[in-house]
Amino acid sequence: MNRYADIKNYDELTASIGNLKDEIERKEKKLGEQYGKAKDFYSPSNLAYLAVRSIMSSVDWAALALKAVRKLKAAIEDKRE
């Protein structure tokens, strides 16, 4: 990109304007693509999935299963008596 203070004639001005337009179009396109990705990422279903995934990873499934087995065993032993 040219420095605007260095522009000395009409041809350089036209080239600088063209370069600016190209750069603006490129950045608009990139921003549009990023918006589409962000919109897809923050959809309600994806946010729900992320919440469930974070909760599921923090649960100690082995401890829950062991506790359930112990309660079931205690309930069976109580019924036998």
Biopython code that builds the backbone (N, CA, C, O; Angstrom):
import numpy as np
from Bio.PDB.StructureBuilder import StructureBuilder

atoms = [
    (1, "MET", "N", (0.849, -1.165, 0.000)),
    (1, "MET", "CA", (0.000, 0.000, 0.000)),
    (1, "MET", "C", (0.900, 1.235, 0.000)),
    (1, "MET", "O", (1.891, 1.308, 0.728)),
    (2, "ASN", "N", (0.527, 2.196, -0.835)),
    (2, "ASN", "CA", (1.308, 3.434, -0.923)),
    (2, "ASN", "C", (1.034, 4.337, 0.257)),
    (2, "ASN", "O", (-0.050, 4.320, 0.840)),
    (3, "ARG", "N", (2.017, 5.112, 0.594)),
    (3, "ARG", "CA", (1.796, 6.157, 1.589)),
    (3, "ARG", "C", (1.160, 7.324, 0.846)),
    (3, "ARG", "O", (1.617, 7.698, -0.234)),
    (4, "TYR", "N", (0.138, 7.882, 1.404)),
    (4, "TYR", "CA", (-0.615, 8.904, 0.683)),
    (4, "TYR", "C", (0.184, 10.184, 0.503)),
    (4, "TYR", "O", (-0.056, 10.914, -0.459)),
    (5, "ALA", "N", (1.109, 10.478, 1.377)),
    (5, "ALA", "CA", (1.931, 11.681, 1.236)),
    (5, "ALA", "C", (2.915, 11.543, 0.080)),
    (5, "ALA", "O", (3.416, 12.546, -0.429)),
    (6, "ASP", "N", (3.199, 10.295, -0.345)),
    (6, "ASP", "CA", (4.157, 10.068, -1.429)),
    (6, "ASP", "C", (3.504, 10.081, -2.806)),
    (6, "ASP", "O", (4.212, 9.964, -3.806)),
    (7, "ILE", "N", (2.199, 10.217, -2.896)),
    (7, "ILE", "CA", (1.506, 10.222, -4.184)),
    (7, "ILE", "C", (1.793, 11.549, -4.881)),
    (7, "ILE", "O", (1.575, 12.627, -4.329)),
    (8, "LYS", "N", (2.297, 11.431, -6.135)),
    (8, "LYS", "CA", (2.719, 12.641, -6.843)),
    (8, "LYS", "C", (1.910, 12.923, -8.092)),
    (8, "LYS", "O", (1.911, 14.052, -8.582)),
    (9, "ASN", "N", (1.214, 11.912, -8.624)),
    (9, "ASN", "CA", (0.443, 12.166, -9.841)),
    (9, "ASN", "C", (-0.853, 11.358, -9.827)),
    (9, "ASN", "O", (-1.119, 10.572, -8.917)),
    (10, "TYR", "N", (-1.636, 11.580, -10.860)),
    (10, "TYR", "CA", (-2.961, 10.965, -10.946)),
    (10, "TYR", "C", (-2.875, 9.443, -11.061)),
    (10, "TYR", "O", (-3.704, 8.732, -10.495)),
    (11, "ASP", "N", (-1.880, 8.942, -11.789)),
    (11, "ASP", "CA", (-1.749, 7.492, -11.956)),
    (11, "ASP", "C", (-1.458, 6.799, -10.622)),
    (11, "ASP", "O", (-2.016, 5.741, -10.333)),
    (12, "GLU", "N", (-0.590, 7.395, -9.823)),
    (12, "GLU", "CA", (-0.302, 6.823, -8.505)),
    (12, "GLU", "C", (-1.536, 6.872, -7.602)),
    (12, "GLU", "O", (-1.786, 5.950, -6.826)),
    (13, "LEU", "N", (-2.303, 7.957, -7.712)),
    (13, "LEU", "CA", (-3.530, 8.080, -6.926)),
    (13, "LEU", "C", (-4.528, 7.001, -7.330)),
    (13, "LEU", "O", (-5.143, 6.363, -6.475)),
    (14, "THR", "N", (-4.687, 6.799, -8.633)),
    (14, "THR", "CA", (-5.609, 5.779, -9.127)),
    (14, "THR", "C", (-5.165, 4.386, -8.674)),
    (14, "THR", "O", (-5.995, 3.570, -8.273)),
    (15, "ALA", "N", (-3.872, 4.116, -8.738)),
    (15, "ALA", "CA", (-3.356, 2.815, -8.303)),
    (15, "ALA", "C", (-3.578, 2.625, -6.803)),
    (15, "ALA", "O", (-3.946, 1.534, -6.368)),
    (16, "SER", "N", (-3.362, 3.660, -6.020)),
    (16, "SER", "CA", (-3.565, 3.561, -4.570)),
    (16, "SER", "C", (-5.027, 3.319, -4.232)),
    (16, "SER", "O", (-5.343, 2.524, -3.347)),
    (17, "ILE", "N", (-5.917, 4.003, -4.938)),
    (17, "ILE", "CA", (-7.351, 3.799, -4.708)),
    (17, "ILE", "C", (-7.738, 2.372, -5.070)),
    (17, "ILE", "O", (-8.508, 1.736, -4.351)),
    (18, "GLY", "N", (-7.212, 1.863, -6.178)),
    (18, "GLY", "CA", (-7.482, 0.479, -6.570)),
    (18, "GLY", "C", (-6.974, -0.512, -5.531)),
    (18, "GLY", "O", (-7.654, -1.483, -5.200)),
    (19, "ASN", "N", (-5.772, -0.257, -5.021)),
    (19, "ASN", "CA", (-5.216, -1.140, -3.983)),
    (19, "ASN", "C", (-6.069, -1.107, -2.721)),
    (19, "ASN", "O", (-6.313, -2.143, -2.102)),
    (20, "LEU", "N", (-6.518, 0.080, -2.345)),
    (20, "LEU", "CA", (-7.373, 0.197, -1.159)),
    (20, "LEU", "C", (-8.684, -0.551, -1.347)),
    (20, "LEU", "O", (-9.146, -1.242, -0.439)),
    (21, "LYS", "N", (-9.286, -0.413, -2.528)),
    (21, "LYS", "CA", (-10.547, -1.115, -2.796)),
    (21, "LYS", "C", (-10.343, -2.626, -2.727)),
    (21, "LYS", "O", (-11.169, -3.344, -2.164)),
    (22, "ASP", "N", (-9.238, -3.106, -3.304)),
    (22, "ASP", "CA", (-8.951, -4.547, -3.259)),
    (22, "ASP", "C", (-8.764, -5.029, -1.826)),
    (22, "ASP", "O", (-9.268, -6.086, -1.445)),
    (23, "GLU", "N", (-8.035, -4.246, -1.039)),
    (23, "GLU", "CA", (-7.799, -4.631, 0.352)),
    (23, "GLU", "C", (-9.092, -4.624, 1.156)),
    (23, "GLU", "O", (-9.317, -5.510, 1.982)),
    (24, "ILE", "N", (-9.944, -3.629, 0.920)),
    (24, "ILE", "CA", (-11.231, -3.563, 1.621)),
    (24, "ILE", "C", (-12.102, -4.754, 1.249)),
    (24, "ILE", "O", (-12.719, -5.361, 2.125)),
    (25, "GLU", "N", (-12.163, -5.101, -0.037)),
    (25, "GLU", "CA", (-12.961, -6.250, -0.475)),
    (25, "GLU", "C", (-12.435, -7.548, 0.138)),
    (25, "GLU", "O", (-13.216, -8.405, 0.553)),
    (26, "ARG", "N", (-11.114, -7.688, 0.191)),
    (26, "ARG", "CA", (-10.512, -8.894, 0.765)),
    (26, "ARG", "C", (-10.848, -9.007, 2.257)),
    (26, "ARG", "O", (-11.170, -10.089, 2.748)),
    (27, "LYS", "N", (-10.771, -7.889, 2.964)),
    (27, "LYS", "CA", (-11.085, -7.912, 4.396)),
    (27, "LYS", "C", (-12.574, -8.132, 4.635)),
    (27, "LYS", "O", (-12.950, -8.805, 5.595)),
    (28, "GLU", "N", (-13.434, -7.569, 3.769)),
    (28, "GLU", "CA", (-14.878, -7.813, 3.901)),
    (28, "GLU", "C", (-15.188, -9.292, 3.706)),
    (28, "GLU", "O", (-15.993, -9.864, 4.441)),
    (29, "LYS", "N", (-14.552, -9.907, 2.722)),
    (29, "LYS", "CA", (-14.775, -11.330, 2.459)),
    (29, "LYS", "C", (-14.304, -12.173, 3.645)),
    (29, "LYS", "O", (-14.998, -13.097, 4.070)),
    (30, "LYS", "N", (-13.126, -11.851, 4.174)),
    (30, "LYS", "CA", (-12.589, -12.588, 5.316)),
    (30, "LYS", "C", (-13.491, -12.428, 6.535)),
    (30, "LYS", "O", (-13.743, -13.396, 7.252)),
    (31, "LEU", "N", (-13.975, -11.217, 6.770)),
    (31, "LEU", "CA", (-14.864, -10.966, 7.898)),
    (31, "LEU", "C", (-16.177, -11.726, 7.731)),
    (31, "LEU", "O", (-16.711, -12.259, 8.703)),
    (32, "GLY", "N", (-16.698, -11.779, 6.507)),
    (32, "GLY", "CA", (-17.918, -12.534, 6.244)),
    (32, "GLY", "C", (-17.743, -14.015, 6.516)),
    (32, "GLY", "O", (-18.635, -14.658, 7.069)),
    (33, "GLU", "N", (-16.593, -14.562, 6.130)),
    (33, "GLU", "CA", (-16.320, -15.979, 6.397)),
    (33, "GLU", "C", (-16.215, -16.239, 7.898)),
    (33, "GLU", "O", (-16.734, -17.238, 8.397)),
    (34, "GLN", "N", (-15.548, -15.344, 8.609)),
    (34, "GLN", "CA", (-15.405, -15.512, 10.054)),
    (34, "GLN", "C", (-16.755, -15.392, 10.745)),
    (34, "GLN", "O", (-17.010, -16.097, 11.721)),
    (35, "TYR", "N", (-17.628, -14.508, 10.255)),
    (35, "TYR", "CA", (-18.956, -14.366, 10.845)),
    (35, "TYR", "C", (-19.751, -15.658, 10.661)),
    (35, "TYR", "O", (-20.439, -16.107, 11.577)),
    (36, "GLY", "N", (-19.650, -16.249, 9.470)),
    (36, "GLY", "CA", (-20.353, -17.505, 9.218)),
    (36, "GLY", "C", (-19.884, -18.613, 10.145)),
    (36, "GLY", "O", (-20.695, -19.379, 10.665)),
    (37, "LYS", "N", (-18.577, -18.698, 10.351)),
    (37, "LYS", "CA", (-18.038, -19.722, 11.254)),
    (37, "LYS", "C", (-18.493, -19.475, 12.690)),
    (37, "LYS", "O", (-18.868, -20.412, 13.394)),
    (38, "ALA", "N", (-18.460, -18.217, 13.122)),
    (38, "ALA", "CA", (-18.883, -17.892, 14.492)),
    (38, "ALA", "C", (-20.370, -18.163, 14.672)),
    (38, "ALA", "O", (-20.793, -18.653, 15.719)),
    (39, "LYS", "N", (-21.161, -17.846, 13.655)),
    (39, "LYS", "CA", (-22.607, -18.082, 13.730)),
    (39, "LYS", "C", (-22.899, -19.573, 13.862)),
    (39, "LYS", "O", (-23.766, -19.975, 14.638)),
    (40, "ASP", "N", (-22.174, -20.390, 13.105)),
    (40, "ASP", "CA", (-22.353, -21.840, 13.207)),
    (40, "ASP", "C", (-21.886, -22.365, 14.562)),
    (40, "ASP", "O", (-22.525, -23.236, 15.152)),
    (41, "PHE", "N", (-20.766, -21.830, 15.049)),
    (41, "PHE", "CA", (-20.206, -22.316, 16.314)),
    (41, "PHE", "C", (-21.117, -21.987, 17.491)),
    (41, "PHE", "O", (-21.278, -22.806, 18.396)),
    (42, "TYR", "N", (-21.709, -20.805, 17.488)),
    (42, "TYR", "CA", (-22.533, -20.376, 18.617)),
    (42, "TYR", "C", (-24.018, -20.667, 18.412)),
    (42, "TYR", "O", (-24.864, -19.983, 18.987)),
    (43, "SER", "N", (-24.342, -21.666, 17.607)),
    (43, "SER", "CA", (-25.738, -22.063, 17.441)),
    (43, "SER", "C", (-26.225, -22.691, 18.746)),
    (43, "SER", "O", (-25.415, -23.221, 19.507)),
    (44, "PRO", "N", (-27.530, -22.644, 19.021)),
    (44, "PRO", "CA", (-28.044, -23.219, 20.271)),
    (44, "PRO", "C", (-27.683, -24.691, 20.448)),
    (44, "PRO", "O", (-27.341, -25.120, 21.550)),
    (45, "SER", "N", (-27.757, -25.454, 19.378)),
    (45, "SER", "CA", (-27.448, -26.883, 19.512)),
    (45, "SER", "C", (-25.976, -27.107, 19.831)),
    (45, "SER", "O", (-25.642, -27.980, 20.631)),
    (46, "ASN", "N", (-25.097, -26.331, 19.217)),
    (46, "ASN", "CA", (-23.672, -26.499, 19.494)),
    (46, "ASN", "C", (-23.331, -26.029, 20.902)),
    (46, "ASN", "O", (-22.493, -26.642, 21.563)),
    (47, "LEU", "N", (-23.957, -24.957, 21.377)),
    (47, "LEU", "CA", (-23.720, -24.504, 22.746)),
    (47, "LEU", "C", (-24.210, -25.541, 23.753)),
    (47, "LEU", "O", (-23.559, -25.782, 24.770)),
    (48, "ALA", "N", (-25.357, -26.154, 23.468)),
    (48, "ALA", "CA", (-25.861, -27.208, 24.354)),
    (48, "ALA", "C", (-24.902, -28.394, 24.363)),
    (48, "ALA", "O", (-24.622, -28.966, 25.417)),
    (49, "TYR", "N", (-24.408, -28.755, 23.201)),
    (49, "TYR", "CA", (-23.442, -29.855, 23.109)),
    (49, "TYR", "C", (-22.184, -29.547, 23.921)),
    (49, "TYR", "O", (-21.687, -30.409, 24.646)),
    (50, "LEU", "N", (-21.669, -28.319, 23.802)),
    (50, "LEU", "CA", (-20.465, -27.945, 24.547)),
    (50, "LEU", "C", (-20.713, -27.984, 26.050)),
    (50, "LEU", "O", (-19.842, -28.404, 26.812)),
    (51, "ALA", "N", (-21.896, -27.547, 26.482)),
    (51, "ALA", "CA", (-22.221, -27.574, 27.914)),
    (51, "ALA", "C", (-22.300, -29.011, 28.419)),
    (51, "ALA", "O", (-21.751, -29.336, 29.472)),
    (52, "VAL", "N", (-22.981, -29.866, 27.669)),
    (52, "VAL", "CA", (-23.102, -31.275, 28.074)),
    (52, "VAL", "C", (-21.734, -31.940, 28.094)),
    (52, "VAL", "O", (-21.423, -32.706, 29.005)),
    (53, "ARG", "N", (-20.927, -31.649, 27.099)),
    (53, "ARG", "CA", (-19.592, -32.255, 27.035)),
    (53, "ARG", "C", (-18.736, -31.828, 28.227)),
    (53, "ARG", "O", (-18.005, -32.644, 28.788)),
    (54, "SER", "N", (-18.822, -30.553, 28.616)),
    (54, "SER", "CA", (-18.011, -30.106, 29.754)),
    (54, "SER", "C", (-18.520, -30.693, 31.064)),
    (54, "SER", "O", (-17.728, -31.000, 31.955)),
    (55, "ILE", "N", (-19.833, -30.850, 31.190)),
    (55, "ILE", "CA", (-20.391, -31.446, 32.409)),
    (55, "ILE", "C", (-20.066, -32.936, 32.464)),
    (55, "ILE", "O", (-19.687, -33.455, 33.513)),
    (56, "MET", "N", (-20.215, -33.614, 31.340)),
    (56, "MET", "CA", (-19.973, -35.057, 31.312)),
    (56, "MET", "C", (-18.527, -35.386, 31.656)),
    (56, "MET", "O", (-18.257, -36.411, 32.282)),
    (57, "SER", "N", (-17.603, -34.531, 31.255)),
    (57, "SER", "CA", (-16.202, -34.826, 31.544)),
    (57, "SER", "C", (-15.864, -34.586, 33.008)),
    (57, "SER", "O", (-14.870, -35.116, 33.505)),
    (58, "SER", "N", (-16.672, -33.798, 33.707)),
    (58, "SER", "CA", (-16.366, -33.511, 35.111)),
    (58, "SER", "C", (-17.039, -34.489, 36.073)),
    (58, "SER", "O", (-16.776, -34.445, 37.275)),
    (59, "VAL", "N", (-17.898, -35.368, 35.566)),
    (59, "VAL", "CA", (-18.593, -36.336, 36.417)),
    (59, "VAL", "C", (-17.725, -37.579, 36.575)),
    (59, "VAL", "O", (-17.169, -38.085, 35.600)),
    (60, "ASP", "N", (-17.613, -38.066, 37.804)),
    (60, "ASP", "CA", (-16.851, -39.286, 38.077)),
    (60, "ASP", "C", (-17.796, -40.481, 37.903)),
    (60, "ASP", "O", (-18.473, -40.893, 38.845)),
    (61, "TRP", "N", (-17.829, -41.025, 36.691)),
    (61, "TRP", "CA", (-18.776, -42.090, 36.360)),
    (61, "TRP", "C", (-18.477, -43.377, 37.121)),
    (61, "TRP", "O", (-19.399, -44.109, 37.480)),
    (62, "ALA", "N", (-17.220, -43.657, 37.366)),
    (62, "ALA", "CA", (-16.866, -44.881, 38.098)),
    (62, "ALA", "C", (-17.392, -44.821, 39.526)),
    (62, "ALA", "O", (-17.908, -45.813, 40.041)),
    (63, "ALA", "N", (-17.265, -43.668, 40.164)),
    (63, "ALA", "CA", (-17.764, -43.524, 41.541)),
    (63, "ALA", "C", (-19.283, -43.640, 41.581)),
    (63, "ALA", "O", (-19.833, -44.255, 42.495)),
    (64, "LEU", "N", (-19.963, -43.057, 40.601)),
    (64, "LEU", "CA", (-21.427, -43.166, 40.550)),
    (64, "LEU", "C", (-21.870, -44.612, 40.349)),
    (64, "LEU", "O", (-22.807, -45.077, 40.998)),
    (65, "ALA", "N", (-21.197, -45.315, 39.453)),
    (65, "ALA", "CA", (-21.550, -46.716, 39.205)),
    (65, "ALA", "C", (-21.297, -47.565, 40.445)),
    (65, "ALA", "O", (-22.113, -48.421, 40.788)),
    (66, "LEU", "N", (-20.174, -47.334, 41.118)),
    (66, "LEU", "CA", (-19.863, -48.086, 42.334)),
    (66, "LEU", "C", (-20.891, -47.814, 43.429)),
    (66, "LEU", "O", (-21.308, -48.733, 44.134)),
    (67, "LYS", "N", (-21.299, -46.560, 43.570)),
    (67, "LYS", "CA", (-22.310, -46.214, 44.574)),
    (67, "LYS", "C", (-23.644, -46.881, 44.248)),
    (67, "LYS", "O", (-24.328, -47.375, 45.144)),
    (68, "ALA", "N", (-24.017, -46.897, 42.960)),
    (68, "ALA", "CA", (-25.271, -47.533, 42.555)),
    (68, "ALA", "C", (-25.235, -49.033, 42.834)),
    (68, "ALA", "O", (-26.219, -49.604, 43.303)),
    (69, "VAL", "N", (-24.108, -49.664, 42.546)),
    (69, "VAL", "CA", (-23.977, -51.103, 42.804)),
    (69, "VAL", "C", (-24.074, -51.385, 44.295)),
    (69, "VAL", "O", (-24.731, -52.342, 44.704)),
    (70, "ARG", "N", (-23.425, -50.559, 45.112)),
    (70, "ARG", "CA", (-23.484, -50.763, 46.568)),
    (70, "ARG", "C", (-24.901, -50.587, 47.098)),
    (70, "ARG", "O", (-25.340, -51.351, 47.958)),
    (71, "LYS", "N", (-25.628, -49.581, 46.588)),
    (71, "LYS", "CA", (-27.017, -49.375, 47.031)),
    (71, "LYS", "C", (-27.898, -50.536, 46.593)),
    (71, "LYS", "O", (-28.751, -50.992, 47.354)),
    (72, "LEU", "N", (-27.696, -51.011, 45.376)),
    (72, "LEU", "CA", (-28.469, -52.147, 44.883)),
    (72, "LEU", "C", (-28.180, -53.392, 45.719)),
    (72, "LEU", "O", (-29.097, -54.140, 46.058)),
    (73, "LYS", "N", (-26.923, -53.612, 46.047)),
    (73, "LYS", "CA", (-26.545, -54.757, 46.875)),
    (73, "LYS", "C", (-27.180, -54.646, 48.262)),
    (73, "LYS", "O", (-27.678, -55.634, 48.800)),
    (74, "ALA", "N", (-27.160, -53.439, 48.838)),
    (74, "ALA", "CA", (-27.769, -53.235, 50.160)),
    (74, "ALA", "C", (-29.274, -53.454, 50.100)),
    (74, "ALA", "O", (-29.849, -54.027, 51.026)),
    (75, "ALA", "N", (-29.922, -53.008, 49.025)),
    (75, "ALA", "CA", (-31.368, -53.199, 48.885)),
    (75, "ALA", "C", (-31.711, -54.674, 48.755)),
    (75, "ALA", "O", (-32.700, -55.132, 49.328)),
    (76, "ILE", "N", (-30.908, -55.421, 48.010)),
    (76, "ILE", "CA", (-31.142, -56.862, 47.855)),
    (76, "ILE", "C", (-30.953, -57.576, 49.188)),
    (76, "ILE", "O", (-31.737, -58.460, 49.533)),
    (77, "GLU", "N", (-29.923, -57.204, 49.937)),
    (77, "GLU", "CA", (-29.682, -57.834, 51.239)),
    (77, "GLU", "C", (-30.798, -57.511, 52.229)),
    (77, "GLU", "O", (-31.173, -58.363, 53.034)),
    (78, "ASP", "N", (-31.336, -56.284, 52.178)),
    (78, "ASP", "CA", (-32.450, -55.912, 53.059)),
    (78, "ASP", "C", (-33.701, -56.722, 52.730)),
    (78, "ASP", "O", (-34.447, -57.094, 53.636)),
    (79, "LYS", "N", (-33.941, -56.999, 51.462)),
    (79, "LYS", "CA", (-35.125, -57.773, 51.068)),
    (79, "LYS", "C", (-34.997, -59.224, 51.507)),
    (79, "LYS", "O", (-35.997, -59.870, 51.818)),
    (80, "ARG", "N", (-33.780, -59.736, 51.536)),
    (80, "ARG", "CA", (-33.563, -61.125, 51.943)),
    (80, "ARG", "C", (-33.860, -61.316, 53.428)),
    (80, "ARG", "O", (-34.269, -62.399, 53.848)),
    (81, "GLU", "N", (-33.658, -60.286, 54.207)),
    (81, "GLU", "CA", (-33.854, -60.412, 55.660)),
    (81, "GLU", "C", (-35.261, -60.302, 56.026)),
    (81, "GLU", "O", (-35.601, -60.385, 57.207)),
]
sb = StructureBuilder()
sb.init_structure("model")
sb.init_model(0)
sb.init_chain("A")
sb.init_seg("    ")
for serial, (resi, resn, name, xyz) in enumerate(atoms, 1):
    if name == "N":
        sb.init_residue(resn, " ", resi, " ")
    sb.init_atom(name, np.array(xyz, "f"), 0.0, 1.0, " ", f" {name:<3s}", serial, name[0])
structure = sb.get_structure()
